[in-house]
């Protein structure tokens, strides 16, 4: 059940979109364990209803494709924010992204949704705050299977650099993480096909799937003051996949 109260933020408060499952959930848990207050946002009411209570993490409904949803959620939070992590994303396999409506939908969630959140949160960010966007190894490589996802993630990488340049004078840093093959519900169908999983692991020098919390610790660093001279970076966390 979504609270109708107005939560007051602490000195270290972040919104994590896509924050109740997959990589986003790993990020939410990692930040909360480090003392952050996290609003884990999702467009899925079912995920909110089934969310396991976690200290420091409050689930919140936000549909990043809907400006009214974004504005309404932000209006329910009092105070300023120290961070935004854009993990909300979709991928449509089996050739679906070659259909123009599906292609458009993927870009609307992954790329336009990221920009929508950045613009909406910007006035609420304290000096020294940071944004971390979720790019992908497919920000660099193309994909014959998911052209919409690849295009959207390439766009996220360039958007990150553009906002970093635009907002540095406002004392807001903008970086991105580019995950490789991470074990999540989104990649579960690939993990279950032995031949596909074997091919992925053969290409990955560390010979294993990554974990969501391994993305979370990099996000935590990028949000922290230890990364205070980093902006416009796209950091690969892929077990060496992009190195070979």
C-alpha positions in Angstrom: 0.0 0.0 0.0 1.4 3.4 -1.0 1.7 5.9 1.9 -0.2 9.2 1.3 1.9 11.0 3.9 4.7 13.4 2.9 8.0 11.8 3.7 10.7 14.2 4.7 14.1 13.5 3.2 17.4 13.2 5.1 20.8 14.6 4.1 21.4 11.6 1.9 18.1 10.8 0.0 17.9 9.3 -3.4 15.2 8.2 -5.9 16.0 4.9 -7.7 13.6 4.3 -10.6 13.1 0.6 -11.3 14.1 0.3 -7.7 12.0 -2.7 -6.7 13.5 -5.4 -9.0 16.6 -6.5 -10.8 19.6 -4.1 -10.9 17.4 -1.3 -9.4 16.6 -3.4 -6.3 20.3 -4.2 -5.9 21.1 -0.5 -6.0 18.3 0.4 -3.5 19.5 -2.2 -1.0 23.2 -1.2 -1.4 22.4 2.5 -0.8 20.1 1.8 2.2 22.8 -0.4 3.8 25.1 2.6 3.5 22.7 4.8 5.3 20.8 6.4 2.4 17.1 6.9 2.5 15.8 5.5 -0.8 12.6 5.9 -2.6 12.4 2.8 -4.8 10.2 3.8 -7.7 8.4 1.5 -10.0 5.5 1.6 -12.5 4.3 -1.8 -11.3 1.6 -1.7 -8.6 2.1 -5.5 -8.2 5.8 -5.0 -7.3 4.9 -2.4 -4.7 2.3 -4.7 -3.2 4.8 -7.6 -3.0 7.8 -5.6 -1.9 9.7 -7.0 1.0 10.0 -4.4 3.7 13.6 -3.2 3.8 15.1 -0.7 6.3 15.7 2.6 4.5 13.8 1.7 1.4 10.3 3.1 0.6 8.5 1.8 -2.5 6.8 4.5 -4.6 4.8 4.5 -7.7 6.3 6.4 -10.7 5.7 5.8 -14.3 8.6 7.4 -16.1 6.6 7.7 -19.3 3.9 9.8 -17.6 4.8 13.4 -16.6 1.8 13.6 -14.3 2.9 10.5 -12.5 6.5 11.9 -12.0 5.3 15.3 -10.8 2.8 13.7 -8.4 5.4 11.5 -6.8 7.9 14.3 -6.4 5.2 16.5 -4.9 4.7 13.8 -2.2 8.3 14.1 -1.1 9.2 17.1 1.1 12.7 18.5 1.1 15.6 18.2 -1.3 17.4 15.2 -2.8 21.0 14.2 -2.9 20.7 11.6 -5.7 18.8 10.2 -8.6 19.5 6.7 -10.1 17.7 5.9 -13.3 17.3 2.1 -13.5 13.8 1.9 -15.0 14.1 0.1 -18.3 12.6 -2.4 -20.7 13.8 -4.8 -23.4 11.6 -6.5 -26.0 13.1 -9.7 -27.5 12.2 -12.1 -30.2 12.3 -9.4 -32.9 9.6 -7.2 -31.2 11.7 -4.1 -31.4 11.7 -4.2 -35.2 8.1 -3.2 -34.9 8.0 0.6 -34.8 5.5 0.9 -31.9 7.7 -1.4 -29.7 10.8 0.4 -30.8 9.2 3.7 -29.8 8.0 2.3 -26.5 11.5 1.0 -25.6 13.0 4.5 -26.3 10.2 6.2 -24.4 11.0 4.2 -21.2 14.7 3.8 -21.4 15.8 7.2 -22.9 13.0 9.7 -22.7 12.1 8.4 -19.2 15.6 9.0 -18.0 15.6 12.5 -19.4 12.1 13.1 -17.9 13.3 12.1 -14.4 16.5 14.2 -14.7 14.6 17.3 -15.6 12.0 16.8 -13.0 14.4 16.1 -10.1 17.0 18.8 -11.1 15.3 21.7 -9.2 15.2 19.5 -6.0 18.9 18.5 -6.0 21.2 19.9 -3.4 24.5 21.4 -4.4 26.9 18.5 -4.7 24.2 16.0 -5.6 24.7 13.4 -8.3 22.7 11.5 -10.9 23.6 8.0 -12.1 22.0 6.7 -15.3 21.9 3.1 -16.3 23.6 2.6 -19.6 24.7 -0.8 -20.9 27.5 -2.6 -22.7 25.1 -2.2 -25.7 25.7 1.6 -25.4 28.9 0.6 -27.2 28.0 -2.5 -29.2 25.1 -2.9 -31.6 22.6 -5.8 -31.3 21.0 -7.6 -34.1 18.3 -8.8 -31.7 17.2 -5.6 -29.8 17.8 -2.5 -31.9 15.5 -0.3 -29.7 17.3 -1.3 -26.5 20.7 -0.7 -28.1 19.7 2.7 -29.5 18.1 3.8 -26.2 21.2 2.8 -24.2 23.5 4.5 -26.7 21.4 7.6 -26.2 21.6 7.3 -22.4 25.4 7.4 -22.6 25.4 10.5 -24.7 22.6 12.1 -22.6 24.8 11.5 -19.5 27.7 13.3 -21.1 25.5 16.2 -22.3 23.8 16.7 -18.9 27.2 16.5 -17.2 28.5 19.4 -19.3 25.3 21.4 -18.9 24.9 21.0 -15.1 28.5 21.0 -13.8 28.1 24.8 -13.1 25.0 23.9 -11.0 27.1 21.6 -8.8 25.3 18.5 -10.0 27.4 15.6 -11.3 26.0 13.2 -13.9 27.6 9.8 -14.6 26.4 6.4 -15.9 27.1 2.7 -15.2 27.3 0.3 -18.2 26.4 -3.2 -16.9 27.3 -6.3 -18.7 25.5 -9.6 -18.3 23.9 -9.3 -14.8 21.7 -12.0 -13.3 18.3 -10.5 -13.0 14.7 -11.5 -13.8 15.2 -9.6 -17.1 18.1 -11.9 -18.2 16.6 -15.0 -16.7 15.3 -16.3 -20.0 18.9 -16.1 -21.4 20.4 -17.8 -18.4 18.0 -20.7 -18.8 19.2 -21.5 -22.3 22.4 -23.5 -21.7 23.9 -22.7 -25.2 23.2 -19.0 -24.8 24.5 -18.7 -21.3 27.6 -20.7 -22.3 28.3 -18.3 -25.2 27.9 -15.3 -22.9 30.3 -16.7 -20.3 32.8 -17.7 -22.9 33.0 -14.1 -24.1 33.2 -12.7 -20.5 36.8 -12.9 -19.1 35.5 -13.4 -15.5 33.4 -16.4 -16.7 30.3 -15.7 -14.6 27.2 -13.6 -14.6 27.4 -10.4 -12.5 25.2 -9.6 -9.5 22.9 -6.6 -9.0 24.7 -5.6 -5.8 28.0 -5.4 -7.8 26.3 -2.6 -9.8 25.0 -1.1 -6.6 28.5 -0.6 -5.1 29.6 1.3 -8.2 26.5 3.5 -8.1 27.1 4.1 -4.4 30.6 5.3 -5.2 29.4 7.6 -8.0 26.9 9.2 -5.7 29.5 9.7 -2.9 31.8 12.6 -2.3 34.7 10.3 -3.1 33.7 10.7 -6.8 33.4 14.5 -6.5 35.7 15.1 -9.6 33.9 12.5 -11.8 31.2 13.7 -14.2 30.3 12.6 -17.7 31.8 9.1 -17.1 30.2 5.9 -18.4 31.7 3.2 -16.2 31.6 -0.4 -17.5 30.8 -3.1 -14.9 30.8 -6.2 -17.1 33.4 -8.7 -16.0 35.7 -7.6 -18.8 33.2 -8.2 -21.7 33.9 -4.9 -23.3 37.7 -5.4 -23.0 37.9 -8.3 -25.5 
